[in-house]
Amino acid sequence: MPRIEVDATRCKACYLCVDVCPKKCLGPSKSISKKGYFPAEMQHSENCIGCAMCYRMCPDIAITVIKE
Amino acid sequence: MSTIIAQKPKSLTDVPMHYCPGCGHGIVHRLMGETFDELGIADRVIGIAPVGCAVFADDYFKCDTVQGAHGRGPAIATGVKRSKPGAIVFSYQGDGDLASIGMAEIVHAAVRSENITIIFINNAIYGMTGGQMAPTTLVGQVATTAPKGRDPKLQGWPINMCEMLAQITGSKFLARVAVDCPQNVIKAKQAIKKAFENQVNNVGFSMVEVLSQCPTNWHASVPQALEFVRTKMMPQYPLGIFKDEGAK
């Protein structure tokens, strides 16, 4: 099962990852980060295919893609 | 057993980037970091940080960095490369830096075919200083110093750097790429990697122009900024490889 980790201390909530995810797994978090943003988070991990498109588009290099 | 498919390149530090949300600079930094890792050149890279949004680039790359005066990146890179021929030298510049005040430096670095790599971020505006008109600002585009939009009769037409430098015999690799979607990011990675490979192989002057989004100074949301890159910038600045003499 692939999964991703979003580093909430780096994420600036541009949501480029949310827009490019082909399976629409990602979405904005409901909790606020230290920086004052609502960071992106994995919301439908069961659909993740590990394509790493979110990683490719992330301008803040906040995403790590892991295959279990 | 878990394997990491993609993570922050080893050539980049853990410092969080100061760029605005959605800015293309971070994507380009990551592509360069990946390139350094893949080519195994991370320990001999020397970067030239520009004046502009990327002035703090030295915080993000795990390499030695010189912070240059506005537009003088190619001249400093020339000096570093000639005094340390074993080093891999890149100059990272924006459009206000490279295409206006640094025009003479970039042209003459290409004329001399200096064996350096230029990463040119084109976002059609002066970012750090607050959205003034740049030489690459599109016709009709509003900037703080062109409040009614750029008028060619008053301010002239935008400069296409890749097309212009392609006329020069000394330039060896010129490509224009964008970072608006994953497909274009992959192409951008290939171009950046090629530009650094050329330097390793002593091919000569290589430059990659990256069309980058600037949501803050375009006064647009991130999706609107990506749309601006696709619908307004790409017709004026067509993507592609303009010169590739290292391949021969």
HADDOCK unambig.tbl for C-alpha pairs under 7 A between the chains (distance, minus, plus):
assign (segid A and resid 10 and name CA) (segid B and resid 16 and name CA) 5.48 0.50 0.50
assign (segid A and resid 12 and name CA) (segid B and resid 21 and name CA) 5.32 0.50 0.50
assign (segid A and resid 13 and name CA) (segid B and resid 21 and name CA) 6.59 0.50 0.50
assign (segid A and resid 14 and name CA) (segid B and resid 21 and name CA) 4.98 0.50 0.50
assign (segid A and resid 14 and name CA) (segid B and resid 22 and name CA) 4.94 0.50 0.50
assign (segid A and resid 14 and name CA) (segid B and resid 222 and name CA) 6.60 0.50 0.50
assign (segid A and resid 16 and name CA) (segid B and resid 22 and name CA) 6.92 0.50 0.50
assign (segid A and resid 52 and name CA) (segid B and resid 6 and name CA) 6.84 0.50 0.50
assign (segid A and resid 53 and name CA) (segid B and resid 182 and name CA) 6.16 0.50 0.50
assign (segid A and resid 55 and name CA) (segid B and resid 6 and name CA) 6.99 0.50 0.50
assign (segid A and resid 56 and name CA) (segid B and resid 182 and name CA) 6.15 0.50 0.50
assign (segid A and resid 57 and name CA) (segid B and resid 27 and name CA) 6.69 0.50 0.50
assign (segid A and resid 57 and name CA) (segid B and resid 181 and name CA) 6.98 0.50 0.50
assign (segid A and resid 57 and name CA) (segid B and resid 182 and name CA) 6.17 0.50 0.50
assign (segid A and resid 58 and name CA) (segid B and resid 27 and name CA) 6.61 0.50 0.50
assign (segid A and resid 59 and name CA) (segid B and resid 22 and name CA) 6.39 0.50 0.50
assign (segid A and resid 59 and name CA) (segid B and resid 23 and name CA) 6.53 0.50 0.50
assign (segid A and resid 59 and name CA) (segid B and resid 24 and name CA) 6.22 0.50 0.50
assign (segid A and resid 59 and name CA) (segid B and resid 25 and name CA) 6.97 0.50 0.50
assign (segid A and resid 59 and name CA) (segid B and resid 26 and name CA) 4.24 0.50 0.50
assign (segid A and resid 59 and name CA) (segid B and resid 27 and name CA) 4.56 0.50 0.50
assign (segid A and resid 60 and name CA) (segid B and resid 17 and name CA) 6.34 0.50 0.50
assign (segid A and resid 60 and name CA) (segid B and resid 26 and name CA) 5.61 0.50 0.50
assign (segid A and resid 61 and name CA) (segid B and resid 8 and name CA) 5.93 0.50 0.50
assign (segid A and resid 63 and name CA) (segid B and resid 7 and name CA) 6.72 0.50 0.50
assign (segid A and resid 64 and name CA) (segid B and resid 6 and name CA) 5.64 0.50 0.50
assign (segid A and resid 64 and name CA) (segid B and resid 7 and name CA) 4.55 0.50 0.50
assign (segid A and resid 65 and name CA) (segid B and resid 4 and name CA) 5.97 0.50 0.50
assign (segid A and resid 65 and name CA) (segid B and resid 5 and name CA) 5.29 0.50 0.50
assign (segid A and resid 65 and name CA) (segid B and resid 6 and name CA) 5.00 0.50 0.50
assign (segid A and resid 65 and name CA) (segid B and resid 7 and name CA) 6.47 0.50 0.50
assign (segid A and resid 66 and name CA) (segid B and resid 2 and name CA) 6.56 0.50 0.50
assign (segid A and resid 66 and name CA) (segid B and resid 3 and name CA) 5.68 0.50 0.50
assign (segid A and resid 66 and name CA) (segid B and resid 4 and name CA) 4.34 0.50 0.50
assign (segid A and resid 66 and name CA) (segid B and resid 5 and name CA) 5.41 0.50 0.50
assign (segid A and resid 67 and name CA) (segid B and resid 2 and name CA) 5.41 0.50 0.50
assign (segid A and resid 67 and name CA) (segid B and resid 3 and name CA) 5.14 0.50 0.50
assign (segid A and resid 67 and name CA) (segid B and resid 4 and name CA) 6.10 0.50 0.50
assign (segid A and resid 67 and name CA) (segid B and resid 5 and name CA) 6.50 0.50 0.50
assign (segid A and resid 68 and name CA) (segid B and resid 1 and name CA) 5.91 0.50 0.50
assign (segid A and resid 68 and name CA) (segid B and resid 2 and name CA) 4.05 0.50 0.50
assign (segid A and resid 68 and name CA) (segid B and resid 3 and name CA) 6.35 0.50 0.50
